[in-house]
Amino acid sequence: MQRYIADYAWILIIAGICVYNELVDLYKSEEAKNIMRKLLGVMTIYIVFVNLFSGIVSEKSYMMQNSTNEYYKLKYTIDFWE
């Protein structure tokens, strides 16, 4: 699965960078630009968190077999859209 995500992820990253730069350029005030920078930081930390712990939430993981309740709590925290 990770292999297929890497096939198109770079396109989405470039698109996200372009959109972010356009939004920062659109805002004139420094306060709005600071909010955008903070929002980018929060989103980056969230993405790193999800990527680090996504291996824990795999269907064949050690955590699912030995600690089912904690597995599902973490799974639905990370995969909140399911």
Secondary structure, DSSP 4 states (H G I P E B T S, - for coil): -HHHHHHHHHHHHHHHHHHHHHHHHH--SHHHHHHHHHHHHHHHHHHHHHHHHTTTTSTT-HHHHH-HHHHHHHHHHHSTT-
